[in-house]
Amino acid sequence: MKLAKRADMIKPSPTLAITMKANALRAEGRDVIGFGAGEPDFDTPDNIKKAAIRAIEEGFTKYTPVGGTDEIKDAIIQKFIRDHGLAYKRSQIVVSCGAKHTLYNLSQVLFEEGDEVIIPAPYWVSYPDIVVLAGATPIICDTRESDNFCCNPKSLEKKITPRTKALILNSPSNPTGAAYKKENLQALAEVIIKHNILVISDDIYEKIVYDNYDFYSIASIDDKIKNLTIVVNGVSKAYAMTGWRIGYAAGPEEIISAVTKIQSQSTSNPTSIAQKAAVEALNGDQSVVKQMVSEFEKRRNFIVDALNDIQGITCPPPQGAFYVFPNVSSLYGRSHSGNTINNSTDLSTYLLDRANIAVVPGKEFGNDQHIRLSYATSMKNIEEGLRRIKYAILELN
Ligand SMILES: *Cc1c(COP(=O)(O)O)cnc(C)c1O
């Protein structure tokens, strides 16, 4: 059958593919430890589940307004005021079926053929494909490990052309865990304002930060940059709610109303029950987030130390999210049973074959010198997994 070209322009999410491969090997009886997970391993907190159960029992099971109920929009508005002192109106908020859906819809309303969208690398795997699906061209802007993987304003400016429509920022970052400082964002904002481009700020990991890192949103610098920024966020990562599918955007009214229109002819509203659960997540007791973050922090400390303990691997501690992105490039050129490891894919394949360890090659995120490990898995798995990785690396010639 001849499918539309669109379907061939993109690839399935490689991180989901690795998780699936690990599951398949496990089903064959192999004791695979997966470091591929892109979601918290914790259960959704009870108060949030109860809100959803209540919604079902009370019959809150019909269509809602396309862009979300007033109740959830108000909860989001309060969150922006509380966390960042940012004021939005209901007409500047749209709720979608997960932040990925929000990003997809934004891309559909903002980008078209001929447009360029700047994506700093290492990037979240979905950004380039979401841009391509809108017919636009992703322009990759490499960042340096020595800059903590933050987009350098000069490098950004070099990538800007008359076709540039937007920059996609993600802090803390998936896959590096690196987070921007306020000064970094101010320097970027100057370039963005000077060239009058948009910025999509994916803040999905804002709550998962360590060492008292103070999250700062680029939109809160001043009104000029706020008017050029669309903030994307959701409840998936902070509240362990990946399956509920609630994400949202805040930004200029014109853009938000176009997103709502696209949604009205595609998914309609996000699930009514999940909206009620998300309201409880946003308005309810926030100590559940702290508990999860403190568990993540313990694991991060362990995994960073254990990786740095392996000869040939270096791993600075990330400021946020639940990933480490160690540099493994000094292992390139080494071999096992006659096979040379030349890149991040070779190393990931070796770890899976030799040690039953699933990691994601950095190449998938636009940087072949690194691999990504998620520590959204138990301490027991992390300890055993890192022991296996160490031995597998020791066996290299
Ligand atoms: C997980 C993730 C998202 C999407 O989350 P949803 O579950 O779709 O809300 C968006 N951006 C990044 C960087 C992510 O890691």
The ligand as an ORCA input file, in Angstrom:
! r2SCAN-3c Opt
* xyz 0 1
  C       8.476     13.142     28.845
  C       8.755     14.389     28.107
  C       7.737     15.150     27.503
  C       6.321     14.692     27.333
  O       5.624     14.331     28.389
  P       4.064     13.979     28.274
  O       3.953     12.652     28.954
  O       3.684     13.919     26.837
  O       3.374     15.058     29.000
  C       8.059     16.355     26.917
  N       9.313     16.790     26.892
  C      10.330     16.085     27.415
  C      11.695     16.638     27.338
  C      10.092     14.857     28.035
  O      11.112     14.150     28.516
*
